Amino acid sequence: MITHREVVANGIRFHLAEAGEGPLVLLCHGFPESWYSWRHQLPALAAAGFHAVAPDLRGYGGTDAPAAVDAYHMLHLVGDVVGLVAALGERQALLVGHDWGAAVAWQAALLRPDLFPAVAAMSVPFRPRGAAPPLRTLHKAGLENHYWLYFQKEGVAEAEFERDPRLALRRMFTGLSGDGSPLSIRPGLGFLDGMTDVPALPAWLTDADLDTMTADFVRTGFRGGLNWYRNLDRNWELLAPWAGATIGQPALFVAGTKDPVIAPIGGRSPIDVMQAALPQLAAPVLIDGAGHFIQQERPHEVNAALLPFLTACARRPS
């Protein structure tokens, strides 16, 4: 049974969905999602003997959404999951993340290995700190239509997504599923314009699911989630002390073979780049034909990869 409550952590109020008792597992969602994207993992983790907690992260759902753009940089986001461990009365947590939640999980494992003895991430590989800020790198490469750059203009992406939040979510979830969709903006068009609207929802996404997720964004808008993207260069600056550091904890990576995020960049696979920085990374689990929102799209395969890894990590001496 999934229950809900609120806690205060790192100075803001969080809405949590949780299930089960046992070792704490924190589930961190991505954009544009909420705790609900873990609806298939919460009961499975509870049945396996874990206390599974899926917060609405900063700027989303029932959690506070600070107004300032710089309230969403990575040190705040890592501070949030650190604060949640304490607010839940625990000393450690196994950390699981998807999309932006994966980026938070990787960085939290890097910065606080004492609190997070294992990390599992989906869809977004660990990206070692580059030689230059990421947005500057995109400009230098001439990638002016990259969606990261489109999201920088305050109010522009908000207006596009908030014009019809249900349609925006429908296009995101189906367009980036196993059918695939480009992650760039064509000149003169918005982010969603390049995604094809499907005549019928796939079996893994019901009208009721879409209604539930839409209700949050109708209430909150999309600014909170978009502000995470507006700190990409700031994150690069703040994380300079950890340049070249490795994540020494046991780690798991799960992705779909049709997820555009894991496509090679400049001839190099992001998964290969990631492996050099994670000496205890298990063999990556690539789910054939799956797309980006993998824990919703392929919950059984994701759970089959996640549960043995977390169970083994929970049994390791701390």
N, C-alpha and C positions, 0 to 999 in steps of 0.2 A: 504494500500500500504506500502510495506517495503522499507525503504530508508537506505542508507549507508553513513557513514562519519567517520572521525578520530578525536580523541581528545587526549590531553596529560593529564595523571593523574599519580600521584605517581612517576613522573620522567620518565615514558615510554609512548610510543605512542600506543593507542588502536584503533582497528577497531571495529565499532559498527554497528549493524543492529537495526533499530527501527521502530515503528509504533504507531500512535495514539497520543492523547493529554489527559492530566489529571494527576492524581497522578502517580509518578514514580514507575515502577516495574522493578527491575534489575533481569535478568535471567542468571544464571551462569551454564555453561555446564560442562561436565565431560570428562573423557578419554575413547577413543580417539575421541573427537568430536569438535564442533565449534559452532558459533552462529546458524548454520543451523539446529542443533538438536531441536531448538525452532521454526522451521518454521510454525508449526501448532498452537503454542500458541501466537505468535506475532499478527496476525490478530484478533484472538479471544479476546485478551486483549484490543486491540485498539477499537474493536467494543463495548466493555463493558465500555469504557470511561477511559482507562488508557494510559499513555505514557509508552509503553513497550520497553525496551532496552536490547538487547542480545549482549554483547561484545564477541569477541574472547578473551579469557583470556590469561594471561601471558604465552608466549611460543607457542601460537597456531595461526594458520591462518594468518590474516593480522596484528596482534599485535606483538610488539617487543618481542624478545626471548633472554634475557641476557644469556651470555655464562656460567657464574659460577653456579654450582649446588646449592650453598647456596643462590642464588637469588630467589629461589622458595619456601622458607619456609613460614609457615602460617602467620607470621606477615607481610611479603611482600604481600601475597595474600589478607589478610584482608585490608591492606593498599591500595590495588588496588581498591577494591569496595568502600572504604571510599573516595578515590580520585575521583572516577567516579561520585559519588553523587555531589561533589563540581563542577567538570568539566561540569556537566549537569545543573548547576545553581540551584540545589535544596538543601533543608535542611534535607530531609529525603527520604527514599525509602523503599518500600516493597520488601523483598528479597526472591527470589526463586532459588533453586539450585538442580542439579541432579548429582549423583555420586560424584566426587571430588568437583563439584560446590556445592553440598549439604554440604560437610564438611566445605567449606568456608562460606556458609550461616550460618551454626550453630555457627561457631566461631565468625563471624562478629556480629551476634545477641548477643552472650555472651559478647564480648569485647566492643561493641558500641551500647548499647540499646537506646541511645539518637538519633542515626541516623537511626536505623532499628527497627521500632515499631512492626513489625510482620515478621515471617519467615515461609516459606513453603519449605520442602525438599522432594526429591524423591529418593528412592532406598537405600540410605545410612542413617541409623539412627544416631542420636547424640550419640557419644561415650564419656562418661566421661573419664577424664584422668586416666589411669591405674596406678598401683603401680610400674611398671617398663617400660622402653622403649619398644615399640611394637616389634621391630626386635629382641631384646634380648629375649623377651617373646617367640617369635616363635622358636628361637634356643633352648631355655630351654625346650620347649614342643616337640622338635624333629621334627618340621615341616619344614625340610630343603627344601622341594619341594614346599613350598608356593610361589605363584607368587610375593609377595612383596619382597622376598629375591632374586628371579630371576632377578627382575628389578633393583637391586642394582648395578649390574656389568655394568659399563659404556661401551657402545658399543655393548654389547651382544644382548640385546633386540632390540636396534636400528637396528642392522644388520638383525635380523629376520623380524621385521616389514617392514623395508625399501626394503627388497628383492623384495616384490610385495605389495605395499601399498593397492592396490584395493582388493587383496585377503585377506590381513590382516584385513581390515575393514569389508569385507563381512563375514569372519569367526567370528569376534567379535560380530557384530550386530545380525547375525543369531544364532550363537552358544549360546549366552547369552539371547536369546529371550525366548518365552514361552516353547520352546523345552528343554531348560536348557543345562548346560555344566559344568564340574568340574572346579574349580578355583585353581588348583594345577598343578605343573609341574611334569610329570613322568620322572624318572631318564634317562638322556641321550637325552631327547627331549626338544623342545622349548615350549613356551607358546601356540603357535597356533597349534602345532602338535596334541594336544588332542582334538581339536575342529573339528567336522565333517563339511566338505564343502557340502553345500546343492546343489541339481541339479537345483533348480529354486528359485529365490528370493521370499520371502513372499509378500503378497499384500501391506503391509505397507512400503516396501522398494523397490523403483523402481531403474532401471538401471541409470536413470538420477540423482536420489538422491545420489547413490553411486559414480557416476562420479563427482558430485559437491564436495562431501566430500573428495574423493581421491585427487582431484587437489590440495587442500591445503597441504596435507601431502607429495605429490610428491615435492612440492615447499619447504616446511619447514623441512621435516623429522619429527621424533618422539621424538627427544631428549628433547625438551621443556616439553612435557607432562610427559615423564618418569622421569624427574628431580623432579617433585612433589613427587613421591614415594621415592626419595632419601633423602628426608627431614623428613621422619616419626619420626626417633629418635630425630632429632633436634627440631621438633615441640613439642615433649613431653617435652624437656628441656625448651623451650621458654615459654610454656604455664603453667609452674609450678605456677605462681601467681594466676591462676584461678582454681586451683585444688579444686573440690568440689563445685564450683559455679553453680548456676542454671540459666536457661534462663526463665525470667519472662514474656516475651512478648507472645501474642497469637501465636501458632505454629500449623502447619499442617504437617503430614507425609503421603506420598503416595508411595505405592510399589506394585509390582506384587507378587502374591502368589508363583510363580515359580522362583523368583529371589533368587539365592543362597546366596546373601549378607545378607538376613534376616533369614537365617537358624539358628537354635539354636547352640550356642557355649558352650560346656561343660555343656549341659543341660539347659542353660539359653537362653531365647529369647532376641536378641538385642533390640527388640521393648519394651519388659518389662523393660529392663535396662534403656532405654531412657526415659520412661515415668516418672520415679522417679525424673529426673532432669529437667522436663519441666512441671511445675504446670499448665500452661494454654494450654497444648497440647490438641487439638481436638481429637475426636476418630479417630485413624489411618484408612486410606482408603486403603484397600487391594483389588486389582483388580484381580479377579479370572482368572488364566491361563496365566497371563502376566509375562514377564521376566524382565530383567534389564533395557533396554533402553526404559523405559515405555512411556515417552512423545512422542516418535516416534512411538512406537508399538501400543499404545492405546490412541491416542490424544483426542478423544471425551470424554472418561471416565476421563482422566486427567483434561481436561478443565472443565468438570462438577463438579469436586472436587475443583479445584483451584479458579474458578471465584467467587462463593459465599463467600468463605473464604476471598479473597482479597477485595471484595466489602464491606463486613462487617468491615474489618480492616480499610479500607480507610475512613469509616464513623465515626470511633472512634475519639474522641477529642485527639489531640496530646499533 
